[in-house]
Amino acid sequence: MKTITSRNKIVIPEIKVDKGIPDISNDPFFLQKKQNAIEFLKQHPIPGNMLQKQK
Amino acid sequence: MDATRYVLTKDYDPFIYQFISNGPRGDIKKIIQFQLIDLENNLYNLAFGDWNELTKQMDDLVVSNNHDKQKVLTTVAFAVKDFIENYPNANIFAKGSTHVRTRVYQIGISLFLEEISNYYRILGYVDDQWELFETGVNYESFLLSKK
């Protein structure tokens, strides 16, 4: 006797992929933001015991 | 987070999100990028700003002022939540490009603190040290990770 033990469930992602997002890979704004963050953290490093580690 | 937010979309690059702010200044495309800055420590910088359709570049230091600050904050928070769900070991660093913007981030964290502190650990940098986030303290930057 055949029984159905599971059903295929389609999960619609809450956040969809959008092909129209601009390419920001070389945008100076984002590059500068990254550099600023790196500089700040060089001067004010986060103690290792305060970082989330690999589980 | 039940507060009203904008609809978020993602790029094929899983580190980039987008939403459209609506208000008196019209429709403004806002882009969020989680920038990997330390692979060993899974440390990402939260970068966020307005896209200029005319120049095809991000607008630096613009104040778009669409009278939707809380909605924008909620949307960014939702992007952070989604990102961490996909990268549960991530440590997310955030600092505004100005003191005013850092303060806006702080207000946003304070608004959701009770709700998010059950699942996330939030640190703030003040007086030359990193500490657990407390409301009422003016931090220079923030770090969020999953508990």
N, CA and C atoms of all chains as a GROMACS GRO file, in nm:
protein
  606
    1MET      N    1   0.086  -0.120   0.000
    1MET     CA    2   0.000   0.000   0.000
    1MET      C    3   0.088   0.123   0.000
    2LYS      N    4   0.053   0.213  -0.089
    2LYS     CA    5   0.134   0.332  -0.102
    2LYS      C    6   0.081   0.439  -0.007
    3THR      N    7   0.167   0.495   0.072
    3THR     CA    8   0.124   0.606   0.158
    3THR      C    9   0.209   0.729   0.130
    4ILE      N   10   0.146   0.840   0.144
    4ILE     CA   11   0.220   0.964   0.126
    4ILE      C   12   0.276   1.006   0.261
    5THR      N   13   0.406   1.005   0.272
    5THR     CA   14   0.467   1.042   0.401
    5THR      C   15   0.517   1.185   0.403
    6SER      N   16   0.529   1.243   0.285
    6SER     CA   17   0.572   1.383   0.284
    6SER      C   18   0.514   1.450   0.162
    7ARG      N   19   0.503   1.578   0.168
    7ARG     CA   20   0.454   1.654   0.053
    7ARG      C   21   0.561   1.753   0.012
    8ASN      N   22   0.573   1.773  -0.115
    8ASN     CA   23   0.665   1.878  -0.160
    8ASN      C   24   0.610   2.012  -0.119
    9LYS      N   25   0.696   2.087  -0.055
    9LYS     CA   26   0.652   2.218  -0.008
    9LYS      C   27   0.730   2.322  -0.084
   10ILE      N   28   0.661   2.411  -0.148
   10ILE     CA   29   0.730   2.518  -0.220
   10ILE      C   30   0.743   2.637  -0.125
   11VAL      N   31   0.866   2.673  -0.101
   11VAL     CA   32   0.889   2.787  -0.012
   11VAL      C   33   0.925   2.907  -0.098
   12ILE      N   34   0.843   3.010  -0.090
   12ILE     CA   35   0.872   3.131  -0.166
   12ILE      C   36   0.962   3.219  -0.081
   13PRO      N   37   1.080   3.250  -0.131
   13PRO     CA   38   1.170   3.330  -0.049
   13PRO      C   39   1.110   3.467  -0.021
   14GLU      N   40   1.131   3.512   0.103
   14GLU     CA   41   1.075   3.641   0.139
   14GLU      C   42   1.146   3.754   0.065
   15ILE      N   43   1.273   3.736   0.036
   15ILE     CA   44   1.349   3.836  -0.038
   15ILE      C   45   1.384   3.776  -0.173
   16LYS      N   46   1.332   3.836  -0.279
   16LYS     CA   47   1.352   3.780  -0.413
   16LYS      C   48   1.478   3.836  -0.477
   17VAL      N   49   1.529   3.761  -0.572
   17VAL     CA   50   1.645   3.806  -0.647
   17VAL      C   51   1.599   3.904  -0.755
   18ASP      N   52   1.675   4.010  -0.769
   18ASP     CA   53   1.640   4.116  -0.865
   18ASP      C   54   1.756   4.132  -0.962
   19LYS      N   55   1.725   4.112  -1.092
   19LYS     CA   56   1.832   4.124  -1.191
   19LYS      C   57   1.870   4.270  -1.215
   20GLY      N   58   1.786   4.362  -1.167
   20GLY     CA   59   1.806   4.503  -1.198
   20GLY      C   60   1.892   4.580  -1.101
   21ILE      N   61   1.955   4.511  -1.006
   21ILE     CA   62   2.037   4.584  -0.910
   21ILE      C   63   2.165   4.629  -0.981
   22PRO      N   64   2.201   4.758  -0.965
   22PRO     CA   65   2.320   4.808  -1.036
   22PRO      C   66   2.447   4.736  -0.992
   23ASP      N   67   2.543   4.738  -1.082
   23ASP     CA   68   2.674   4.680  -1.051
   23ASP      C   69   2.753   4.782  -0.969
   24ILE      N   70   2.775   4.750  -0.844
   24ILE     CA   71   2.846   4.843  -0.755
   24ILE      C   72   2.985   4.791  -0.720
   25SER      N   73   3.030   4.692  -0.794
   25SER     CA   74   3.156   4.625  -0.756
   25SER      C   75   3.275   4.722  -0.755
   26ASN      N   76   3.271   4.824  -0.840
   26ASN     CA   77   3.383   4.920  -0.841
   26ASN      C   78   3.338   5.060  -0.803
   27ASP      N   79   3.224   5.069  -0.739
   27ASP     CA   80   3.173   5.201  -0.703
   27ASP      C   81   3.263   5.264  -0.597
   28PRO      N   82   3.309   5.387  -0.621
   28PRO     CA   83   3.401   5.452  -0.527
   28PRO      C   84   3.341   5.470  -0.388
   29PHE      N   85   3.211   5.494  -0.381
   29PHE     CA   86   3.145   5.511  -0.251
   29PHE      C   87   3.164   5.385  -0.166
   30PHE      N   88   3.132   5.270  -0.224
   30PHE     CA   89   3.141   5.147  -0.147
   30PHE      C   90   3.286   5.109  -0.120
   31LEU      N   91   3.373   5.138  -0.212
   31LEU     CA   92   3.514   5.108  -0.190
   31LEU      C   93   3.567   5.193  -0.074
   32GLN      N   94   3.525   5.319  -0.069
   32GLN     CA   95   3.569   5.407   0.038
   32GLN      C   96   3.512   5.362   0.173
   33LYS      N   97   3.387   5.320   0.172
   33LYS     CA   98   3.325   5.272   0.296
   33LYS      C   99   3.403   5.152   0.351
   34LYS      N  100   3.443   5.065   0.261
   34LYS     CA  101   3.517   4.946   0.304
   34LYS      C  102   3.652   4.987   0.363
   35GLN      N  103   3.717   5.079   0.293
   35GLN     CA  104   3.848   5.125   0.341
   35GLN      C  105   3.835   5.193   0.476
   36ASN      N  106   3.732   5.274   0.493
   36ASN     CA  107   3.710   5.342   0.621
   36ASN      C  108   3.690   5.242   0.734
   37ALA      N  109   3.615   5.138   0.705
   37ALA     CA  110   3.589   5.036   0.807
   37ALA      C  111   3.718   4.964   0.846
   38ILE      N  112   3.796   4.931   0.744
   38ILE     CA  113   3.923   4.862   0.771
   38ILE      C  114   4.015   4.949   0.856
   39GLU      N  115   4.021   5.078   0.822
   39GLU     CA  116   4.106   5.171   0.898
   39GLU      C  117   4.059   5.184   1.042
   40PHE      N  118   3.930   5.196   1.059
   40PHE     CA  119   3.874   5.211   1.195
   40PHE      C  120   3.909   5.088   1.279
   41LEU      N  121   3.890   4.972   1.219
   41LEU     CA  122   3.911   4.849   1.296
   41LEU      C  123   4.059   4.821   1.320
   42LYS      N  124   4.143   4.876   1.235
   42LYS     CA  125   4.289   4.865   1.259
   42LYS      C  126   4.324   4.943   1.384
   43GLN      N  127   4.260   5.059   1.396
   43GLN     CA  128   4.290   5.144   1.511
   43GLN      C  129   4.215   5.101   1.637
   44HIS      N  130   4.100   5.039   1.616
   44HIS     CA  131   4.017   4.998   1.731
   44HIS      C  132   3.975   4.853   1.714
   45PRO      N  133   4.070   4.761   1.723
   45PRO     CA  134   4.039   4.620   1.695
   45PRO      C  135   3.941   4.561   1.796
   46ILE      N  136   3.865   4.467   1.746
   46ILE     CA  137   3.769   4.398   1.832
   46ILE      C  138   3.841   4.283   1.902
   47PRO      N  139   3.833   4.274   2.033
   47PRO     CA  140   3.898   4.163   2.102
   47PRO      C  141   3.848   4.030   2.049
   48GLY      N  142   3.938   3.935   2.036
   48GLY     CA  143   3.901   3.806   1.978
   48GLY      C  144   3.786   3.738   2.051
   49ASN      N  145   3.782   3.754   2.182
   49ASN     CA  146   3.678   3.684   2.258
   49ASN      C  147   3.541   3.749   2.243
   50MET      N  148   3.537   3.860   2.172
   50MET     CA  149   3.408   3.926   2.151
   50MET      C  150   3.351   3.896   2.012
   51LEU      N  151   3.428   3.823   1.933
   51LEU     CA  152   3.382   3.793   1.798
   51LEU      C  153   3.309   3.660   1.795
   52GLN      N  154   3.207   3.653   1.712
   52GLN     CA  155   3.137   3.526   1.688
   52GLN      C  156   3.233   3.435   1.612
   53LYS      N  157   3.254   3.316   1.665
   53LYS     CA  158   3.346   3.225   1.599
   53LYS      C  159   3.270   3.118   1.524
   54GLN      N  160   3.343   3.045   1.443
   54GLN     CA  161   3.285   2.935   1.365
   54GLN      C  162   3.223   2.834   1.460
   55LYS      N  163   3.095   2.800   1.431
   55LYS     CA  164   3.029   2.700   1.517
   55LYS      C  165   3.053   2.560   1.462
   56MET      N  166   1.054   4.153   1.380
   56MET     CA  167   1.044   4.296   1.351
   56MET      C  168   0.914   4.322   1.275
   57ASP      N  169   0.815   4.373   1.347
   57ASP     CA  170   0.686   4.390   1.283
   57ASP      C  171   0.668   4.528   1.226
   58ALA      N  172   0.762   4.619   1.252
   58ALA     CA  173   0.745   4.755   1.203
   58ALA      C  174   0.744   4.754   1.051
   59THR      N  175   0.678   4.855   0.992
   59THR     CA  176   0.667   4.865   0.848
   59THR      C  177   0.805   4.879   0.786
   60ARG      N  178   0.822   4.811   0.672
   60ARG     CA  179   0.948   4.822   0.603
   60ARG      C  180   0.923   4.818   0.453
   61TYR      N  181   1.025   4.851   0.378
   61TYR     CA  182   1.018   4.843   0.234
   61TYR      C  183   1.045   4.700   0.187
   62VAL      N  184   1.005   4.675   0.064
   62VAL     CA  185   1.031   4.544   0.004
   62VAL      C  186   1.179   4.537  -0.034
   63LEU      N  187   1.243   4.434   0.014
   63LEU     CA  188   1.385   4.415  -0.015
   63LEU      C  189   1.401   4.318  -0.132
   64THR      N  190   1.501   4.344  -0.214
   64THR     CA  191   1.539   4.245  -0.314
   64THR      C  192   1.689   4.221  -0.302
   65LYS      N  193   1.731   4.108  -0.353
   65LYS     CA  194   1.872   4.070  -0.344
   65LYS      C  195   1.931   4.063  -0.483
   66ASP      N  196   2.060   4.083  -0.487
   66ASP     CA  197   2.134   4.062  -0.610
   66ASP      C  198   2.171   3.913  -0.620
   67TYR      N  199   2.216   3.872  -0.738
   67TYR     CA  200   2.272   3.737  -0.748
   67TYR      C  201   2.393   3.725  -0.655
   68ASP      N  202   2.461   3.837  -0.638
   68ASP     CA  203   2.566   3.845  -0.536
   68ASP      C  204   2.494   3.849  -0.401
   69PRO      N  205   2.511   3.748  -0.317
   69PRO     CA  206   2.430   3.741  -0.194
   69PRO      C  207   2.464   3.847  -0.092
   70PHE      N  208   2.564   3.929  -0.121
   70PHE     CA  209   2.603   4.031  -0.023
   70PHE      C  210   2.538   4.166  -0.052
   71ILE      N  211   2.453   4.172  -0.154
   71ILE     CA  212   2.397   4.301  -0.195
   71ILE      C  213   2.244   4.295  -0.193
   72TYR      N  214   2.185   4.396  -0.130
   72TYR     CA  215   2.040   4.409  -0.122
   72TYR      C  216   2.001   4.547  -0.175
   73GLN      N  217   1.874   4.558  -0.212
   73GLN     CA  218   1.824   4.687  -0.264
   73GLN      C  219   1.681   4.707  -0.217
   74PHE      N  220   1.644   4.832  -0.196
   74PHE     CA  221   1.503   4.865  -0.178
   74PHE      C  222   1.481   5.006  -0.229
   75ILE      N  223   1.353   5.042  -0.247
   75ILE     CA  224   1.318   5.174  -0.298
   75ILE      C  225   1.246   5.252  -0.188
   76SER      N  226   1.303   5.365  -0.155
   76SER     CA  227   1.239   5.453  -0.057
   76SER      C  228   1.141   5.544  -0.130
   77ASN      N  229   1.020   5.556  -0.078
   77ASN     CA  230   0.920   5.646  -0.139
   77ASN      C  231   0.889   5.760  -0.044
   78GLY      N  232   0.876   5.878  -0.100
   78GLY     CA  233   0.840   5.990  -0.015
   78GLY      C  234   0.837   6.119  -0.094
   79PRO      N  235   0.839   6.233  -0.024
   79PRO     CA  236   0.831   6.364  -0.090
   79PRO      C  237   0.943   6.388  -0.192
   80ARG      N  238   1.055   6.320  -0.174
   80ARG     CA  239   1.165   6.336  -0.270
   80ARG      C  240   1.158   6.234  -0.383
   81GLY      N  241   1.046   6.162  -0.388
   81GLY     CA  242   1.027   6.065  -0.496
   81GLY      C  243   1.078   5.927  -0.460
   82ASP      N  244   1.104   5.846  -0.562
   82ASP     CA  245   1.155   5.710  -0.542
   82ASP      C  246   1.307   5.714  -0.542
   83ILE      N  247   1.364   5.666  -0.434
   83ILE     CA  248   1.510   5.666  -0.422
   83ILE      C  249   1.557   5.523  -0.400
   84LYS      N  250   1.643   5.480  -0.488
   84LYS     CA  251   1.695   5.343  -0.478
   84LYS      C  252   1.806   5.342  -0.373
   85LYS      N  253   1.793   5.250  -0.279
   85LYS     CA  254   1.894   5.239  -0.173
   85LYS      C  255   1.958   5.101  -0.181
   86ILE      N  256   2.089   5.099  -0.167
   86ILE     CA  257   2.161   4.973  -0.181
   86ILE      C  258   2.240   4.945  -0.053
   87ILE      N  259   2.234   4.820  -0.012
   87ILE     CA  260   2.306   4.773   0.106
   87ILE      C  261   2.407   4.670   0.060
   88GLN      N  262   2.528   4.683   0.109
   88GLN     CA  263   2.629   4.583   0.077
   88GLN      C  264   2.696   4.536   0.206
   89PHE      N  265   2.707   4.405   0.220
   89PHE     CA  266   2.785   4.348   0.330
   89PHE      C  267   2.922   4.316   0.275
   90GLN      N  268   3.021   4.391   0.323
   90GLN     CA  269   3.155   4.384   0.266
   90GLN      C  270   3.245   4.299   0.355
   91LEU      N  271   3.299   4.194   0.299
   91LEU     CA  272   3.389   4.109   0.376
   91LEU      C  273   3.520   4.183   0.398
   92ILE      N  274   3.555   4.206   0.524
   92ILE     CA  275   3.678   4.278   0.553
   92ILE      C  276   3.778   4.193   0.632
   93ASP      N  277   3.733   4.081   0.683
   93ASP     CA  278   3.825   3.991   0.754
   93ASP      C  279   3.771   3.850   0.743
   94LEU      N  280   3.831   3.772   0.655
   94LEU     CA  281   3.780   3.638   0.627
   94LEU      C  282   3.796   3.546   0.748
   95GLU      N  283   3.909   3.558   0.814
   95GLU     CA  284   3.938   3.468   0.927
   95GLU      C  285   3.834   3.484   1.037
   96ASN      N  286   3.789   3.608   1.059
   96ASN     CA  287   3.694   3.635   1.166
   96ASN      C  288   3.551   3.656   1.115
   97ASN      N  289   3.526   3.622   0.988
   97ASN     CA  290   3.392   3.640   0.931
   97ASN      C  291   3.338   3.779   0.960
   98LEU      N  292   3.421   3.877   0.941
   98LEU     CA  293   3.385   4.014   0.974
   98LEU      C  294   3.343   4.089   0.848
   99TYR      N  295   3.223   4.146   0.854
   99TYR     CA  296   3.166   4.218   0.739
   99TYR      C  297   3.135   4.361   0.780
  100ASN      N  298   3.154   4.451   0.686
  100ASN     CA  299   3.113   4.589   0.707
  100ASN      C  300   2.977   4.612   0.641
  101LEU      N  301   2.886   4.674   0.713
  101LEU     CA  302   2.756   4.710   0.657
  101LEU      C  303   2.768   4.846   0.589
  102ALA      N  304   2.759   4.848   0.457
  102ALA     CA  305   2.767   4.973   0.381
  102ALA      C  306   2.632   4.997   0.316
  103PHE      N  307   2.591   5.122   0.314
  103PHE     CA  308   2.453   5.152   0.274
  103PHE      C  309   2.446   5.294   0.220
  104GLY      N  310   2.373   5.311   0.112
  104GLY     CA  311   2.362   5.447   0.059
  104GLY      C  312   2.261   5.457  -0.054
  105ASP      N  313   2.253   5.577  -0.113
  105ASP     CA  314   2.157   5.605  -0.219
  105ASP      C  315   2.222   5.590  -0.356
  106TRP      N  316   2.149   5.530  -0.446
  106TRP     CA  317   2.196   5.515  -0.584
  106TRP      C  318   2.145   5.634  -0.665
  107ASN      N  319   2.233   5.695  -0.742
  107ASN     CA  320   2.195   5.808  -0.828
  107ASN      C  321   2.176   5.756  -0.970
  108GLU      N  322   2.050   5.762  -1.015
  108GLU     CA  323   2.020   5.708  -1.149
  108GLU      C  324   2.083   5.791  -1.260
  109LEU      N  325   2.110   5.918  -1.231
  109LEU     CA  326   2.166   6.004  -1.336
  109LEU      C  327   2.315   5.978  -1.355
  110THR      N  328   2.386   5.971  -1.245
  110THR     CA  329   2.531   5.951  -1.254
  110THR      C  330   2.569   5.804  -1.260
  111LYS      N  331   2.472   5.717  -1.230
  111LYS     CA  332   2.497   5.572  -1.224
  111LYS      C  333   2.606   5.540  -1.121
  112GLN      N  334   2.601   5.613  -1.012
  112GLN     CA  335   2.694   5.587  -0.902
  112GLN      C  336   2.620   5.608  -0.771
  113MET      N  337   2.684   5.563  -0.665
  113MET     CA  338   2.628   5.589  -0.533
  113MET      C  339   2.650   5.736  -0.499
  114ASP      N  340   2.553   5.793  -0.428
  114ASP     CA  341   2.564   5.932  -0.382
  114ASP      C  342   2.630   5.935  -0.246
  115ASP      N  343   2.736   6.007  -0.235
  115ASP     CA  344   2.809   6.015  -0.109
  115ASP      C  345   2.753   6.129  -0.025
  116LEU      N  346   2.722   6.099   0.098
  116LEU     CA  347   2.682   6.201   0.195
  116LEU      C  348   2.553   6.276   0.161
  117VAL      N  349   2.475   6.224   0.066
  117VAL     CA  350   2.348   6.291   0.034
  117VAL      C  351   2.250   6.268   0.149
  118VAL      N  352   2.164   6.366   0.173
  118VAL     CA  353   2.057   6.348   0.270
  118VAL      C  354   1.928   6.342   0.190
  119SER      N  355   1.877   6.223   0.169
  119SER     CA  356   1.763   6.209   0.079
  119SER      C  357   1.635   6.260   0.143
  120ASN      N  358   1.621   6.247   0.274
  120ASN     CA  359   1.512   6.309   0.348
  120ASN      C  360   1.374   6.279   0.290
  121ASN      N  361   1.345   6.152   0.280
  121ASN     CA  362   1.214   6.112   0.231
  121ASN      C  363   1.114   6.092   0.345
  122HIS      N  364   1.148   6.140   0.463
  122HIS     CA  365   1.060   6.134   0.580
  122HIS      C  366   1.020   5.991   0.614
  123ASP      N  367   1.115   5.902   0.597
  123ASP     CA  368   1.084   5.760   0.622
  123ASP      C  369   1.197   5.692   0.697
  124LYS      N  370   1.257   5.766   0.785
  124LYS     CA  371   1.378   5.718   0.852
  124LYS      C  372   1.355   5.583   0.921
  125GLN      N  373   1.245   5.572   0.995
  125GLN     CA  374   1.222   5.448   1.068
  125GLN      C  375   1.198   5.332   0.974
  126LYS      N  376   1.128   5.359   0.867
  126LYS     CA  377   1.099   5.253   0.771
  126LYS      C  378   1.230   5.207   0.704
  127VAL      N  379   1.316   5.303   0.676
  127VAL     CA  380   1.445   5.268   0.617
  127VAL      C  381   1.528   5.185   0.716
  128LEU      N  382   1.529   5.228   0.841
  128LEU     CA  383   1.605   5.154   0.944
  128LEU      C  384   1.552   5.011   0.957
  129THR      N  385   1.422   4.998   0.959
  129THR     CA  386   1.361   4.865   0.970
  129THR      C  387   1.400   4.778   0.852
  130THR      N  388   1.403   4.838   0.736
  130THR     CA  389   1.439   4.763   0.615
  130THR      C  390   1.584   4.718   0.621
  131VAL      N  391   1.672   4.806   0.662
  131VAL     CA  392   1.813   4.770   0.675
  131VAL      C  393   1.829   4.659   0.780
  132ALA      N  394   1.756   4.673   0.889
  132ALA     CA  395   1.761   4.571   0.994
  132ALA      C  396   1.716   4.435   0.940
  133PHE      N  397   1.615   4.436   0.856
  133PHE     CA  398   1.567   4.312   0.798
  133PHE      C  399   1.671   4.250   0.706
  134ALA      N  400   1.743   4.334   0.635
  134ALA     CA  401   1.852   4.283   0.549
  134ALA      C  402   1.961   4.220   0.636
  135VAL      N  403   1.992   4.284   0.747
  135VAL     CA  404   2.093   4.228   0.839
  135VAL      C  405   2.046   4.092   0.891
  136LYS      N  406   1.920   4.086   0.927
  136LYS     CA  407   1.863   3.961   0.978
  136LYS      C  408   1.872   3.851   0.873
  137ASP      N  409   1.838   3.885   0.750
  137ASP     CA  410   1.844   3.786   0.642
  137ASP      C  411   1.987   3.743   0.617
  138PHE      N  412   2.077   3.837   0.617
  138PHE     CA  413   2.217   3.805   0.589
  138PHE      C  414   2.273   3.710   0.696
  139ILE      N  415   2.243   3.738   0.820
  139ILE     CA  416   2.295   3.655   0.930
  139ILE      C  417   2.232   3.515   0.927
  140GLU      N  418   2.110   3.507   0.882
  140GLU     CA  419   2.048   3.375   0.871
  140GLU      C  420   2.120   3.291   0.767
  141ASN      N  421   2.172   3.357   0.664
  141ASN     CA  422   2.247   3.285   0.563
  141ASN      C  423   2.394   3.267   0.601
  142TYR      N  424   2.443   3.356   0.683
  142TYR     CA  425   2.583   3.351   0.728
  142TYR      C  426   2.584   3.362   0.880
  143PRO      N  427   2.547   3.256   0.951
  143PRO     CA  428   2.527   3.266   1.096
  143PRO      C  429   2.654   3.292   1.177
  144ASN      N  430   2.769   3.274   1.114
  144ASN     CA  431   2.893   3.304   1.186
  144ASN      C  432   2.944   3.446   1.161
  145ALA      N  433   2.866   3.523   1.088
  145ALA     CA  434   2.911   3.658   1.051
  145ALA      C  435   2.912   3.752   1.171
  146ASN      N  436   3.011   3.839   1.171
  146ASN     CA  437   3.016   3.952   1.262
  146ASN      C  438   2.999   4.076   1.175
  147ILE      N  439   2.896   4.153   1.204
  147ILE     CA  440   2.866   4.266   1.117
  147ILE      C  441   2.900   4.397   1.185
  148PHE      N  442   2.990   4.470   1.123
  148PHE     CA  443   3.037   4.599   1.174
  148PHE      C  444   2.959   4.709   1.104
  149ALA      N  445   2.920   4.813   1.180
  149ALA     CA  446   2.848   4.925   1.120
  149ALA      C  447   2.894   5.056   1.183
  150LYS      N  448   2.918   5.152   1.095
  150LYS     CA  449   2.955   5.286   1.141
  150LYS      C  450   2.905   5.384   1.038
  151GLY      N  451   2.838   5.489   1.082
  151GLY     CA  452   2.788   5.589   0.988
  151GLY      C  453   2.902   5.672   0.930
  152SER      N  454   2.877   5.728   0.812
  152SER     CA  455   2.980   5.811   0.748
  152SER      C  456   2.994   5.946   0.818
  153THR      N  457   2.896   5.979   0.900
  153THR     CA  458   2.903   6.100   0.983
  153THR      C  459   2.854   6.063   1.123
  154HIS      N  460   2.880   6.152   1.218
  154HIS     CA  461   2.833   6.128   1.356
  154HIS      C  462   2.681   6.119   1.358
  155VAL      N  463   2.619   6.203   1.277
  155VAL     CA  464   2.472   6.204   1.273
  155VAL      C  465   2.419   6.068   1.227
  156ARG      N  466   2.481   6.015   1.125
  156ARG     CA  467   2.435   5.886   1.072
  156ARG      C  468   2.463   5.772   1.170
  157THR      N  469   2.576   5.780   1.239
  157THR     CA  470   2.604   5.679   1.342
  157THR      C  471   2.497   5.684   1.449
  158ARG      N  472   2.454   5.805   1.481
  158ARG     CA  473   2.348   5.824   1.580
  158ARG      C  474   2.217   5.762   1.531
  159VAL      N  475   2.192   5.774   1.401
  159VAL     CA  476   2.071   5.714   1.345
  159VAL      C  477   2.075   5.562   1.360
  160TYR      N  478   2.191   5.504   1.332
  160TYR     CA  479   2.207   5.360   1.352
  160TYR      C  480   2.178   5.324   1.498
  161GLN      N  481   2.230   5.406   1.587
  161GLN     CA  482   2.212   5.381   1.730
  161GLN      C  483   2.064   5.385   1.769
  162ILE      N  484   1.995   5.481   1.714
  162ILE     CA  485   1.851   5.492   1.743
  162ILE      C  486   1.780   5.367   1.693
  163GLY      N  487   1.819   5.324   1.574
  163GLY     CA  488   1.758   5.203   1.518
  163GLY      C  489   1.783   5.082   1.606
  164ILE      N  490   1.904   5.065   1.652
  164ILE     CA  491   1.935   4.950   1.739
  164ILE      C  492   1.855   4.960   1.868
  165SER      N  493   1.848   5.078   1.924
  165SER     CA  494   1.773   5.097   2.050
  165SER      C  495   1.626   5.064   2.032
  166LEU      N  496   1.572   5.100   1.916
  166LEU     CA  497   1.430   5.072   1.890
  166LEU      C  498   1.401   4.922   1.894
  167PHE      N  499   1.492   4.845   1.842
  167PHE     CA  500   1.468   4.700   1.830
  167PHE      C  501   1.540   4.619   1.936
  168LEU      N  502   1.605   4.686   2.029
  168LEU     CA  503   1.698   4.616   2.119
  168LEU      C  504   1.630   4.503   2.196
  169GLU      N  505   1.515   4.532   2.250
  169GLU     CA  506   1.448   4.430   2.332
  169GLU      C  507   1.416   4.306   2.247
  170GLU      N  508   1.376   4.333   2.126
  170GLU     CA  509   1.336   4.222   2.038
  170GLU      C  510   1.456   4.142   1.991
  171ILE      N  511   1.562   4.211   1.956
  171ILE     CA  512   1.674   4.141   1.892
  171ILE      C  513   1.776   4.086   1.989
  172SER      N  514   1.777   4.137   2.112
  172SER     CA  515   1.883   4.095   2.205
  172SER      C  516   1.868   3.950   2.249
  173ASN      N  517   1.752   3.891   2.222
  173ASN     CA  518   1.736   3.748   2.252
  173ASN      C  519   1.813   3.662   2.155
  174TYR      N  520   1.836   3.713   2.035
  174TYR     CA  521   1.896   3.630   1.930
  174TYR      C  522   2.033   3.680   1.887
  175TYR      N  523   2.059   3.809   1.910
  175TYR     CA  524   2.183   3.868   1.860
  175TYR      C  525   2.259   3.933   1.975
  176ARG      N  526   2.391   3.936   1.958
  176ARG     CA  527   2.472   4.011   2.053
  176ARG      C  528   2.515   4.139   1.984
  177ILE      N  529   2.500   4.248   2.054
  177ILE     CA  530   2.534   4.377   1.995
  177ILE      C  531   2.640   4.444   2.081
  178LEU      N  532   2.747   4.483   2.016
  178LEU     CA  533   2.853   4.556   2.085
  178LEU      C  534   2.859   4.699   2.032
  179GLY      N  535   2.910   4.788   2.115
  179GLY     CA  536   2.932   4.925   2.072
  179GLY      C  537   3.073   4.967   2.111
  180TYR      N  538   3.128   5.058   2.030
  180TYR     CA  539   3.263   5.108   2.061
  180TYR      C  540   3.252   5.248   2.118
  181VAL      N  541   3.303   5.265   2.239
  181VAL     CA  542   3.302   5.395   2.305
  181VAL      C  543   3.417   5.402   2.404
  182ASP      N  544   3.473   5.521   2.421
  182ASP     CA  545   3.581   5.541   2.519
  182ASP      C  546   3.691   5.437   2.504
  183ASP      N  547   3.734   5.416   2.381
  183ASP     CA  548   3.848   5.328   2.351
  183ASP      C  549   3.825   5.182   2.385
  184GLN      N  550   3.700   5.140   2.389
  184GLN     CA  551   3.680   4.998   2.412
  184GLN      C  552   3.547   4.950   2.353
  185TRP      N  553   3.544   4.822   2.328
  185TRP     CA  554   3.422   4.758   2.282
  185TRP      C  555   3.349   4.703   2.404
  186GLU      N  556   3.217   4.724   2.407
  186GLU     CA  557   3.137   4.677   2.520
  186GLU      C  558   3.000   4.634   2.472
  187LEU      N  559   2.926   4.567   2.557
  187LEU     CA  560   2.788   4.530   2.524
  187LEU      C  561   2.705   4.658   2.509
  188PHE      N  562   2.623   4.660   2.408
  188PHE     CA  563   2.544   4.779   2.377
  188PHE      C  564   2.446   4.809   2.490
  189GLU      N  565   2.443   4.939   2.524
  189GLU     CA  566   2.343   4.986   2.621
  189GLU      C  567   2.274   5.108   2.563
  190THR      N  568   2.148   5.124   2.588
  190THR     CA  569   2.080   5.244   2.540
  190THR      C  570   2.130   5.365   2.620
  191GLY      N  571   2.129   5.479   2.553
  191GLY     CA  572   2.171   5.601   2.621
  191GLY      C  573   2.319   5.632   2.610
  192VAL      N  574   2.397   5.541   2.554
  192VAL     CA  575   2.541   5.565   2.537
  192VAL      C  576   2.566   5.600   2.391
  193ASN      N  577   2.645   5.704   2.368
  193ASN     CA  578   2.674   5.745   2.230
  193ASN      C  579   2.796   5.671   2.176
  194TYR      N  580   2.771   5.565   2.103
  194TYR     CA  581   2.878   5.482   2.050
  194TYR      C  582   2.929   5.536   1.917
  195GLU      N  583   3.052   5.500   1.887
  195GLU     CA  584   3.111   5.540   1.759
  195GLU      C  585   3.083   5.439   1.648
  196SER      N  586   3.064   5.314   1.688
  196SER     CA  587   3.038   5.211   1.589
  196SER      C  588   2.979   5.090   1.660
  197PHE      N  589   2.936   4.991   1.582
  197PHE     CA  590   2.863   4.879   1.637
  197PHE      C  591   2.909   4.748   1.573
  198LEU      N  592   2.885   4.640   1.648
  198LEU     CA  593   2.914   4.508   1.595
  198LEU      C  594   2.800   4.415   1.634
  199LEU      N  595   2.744   4.345   1.537
  199LEU     CA  596   2.632   4.258   1.565
  199LEU      C  597   2.665   4.116   1.520
  200SER      N  598   2.629   4.018   1.603
  200SER     CA  599   2.650   3.878   1.565
  200SER      C  600   2.540   3.794   1.630
  201LYS      N  601   2.526   3.673   1.581
  201LYS     CA  602   2.424   3.585   1.634
  201LYS      C  603   2.471   3.526   1.766
  202LYS      N  604   2.381   3.513   1.859
  202LYS     CA  605   2.418   3.453   1.989
  202LYS      C  606   2.440   3.304   1.976
   0.00000   0.00000   0.00000
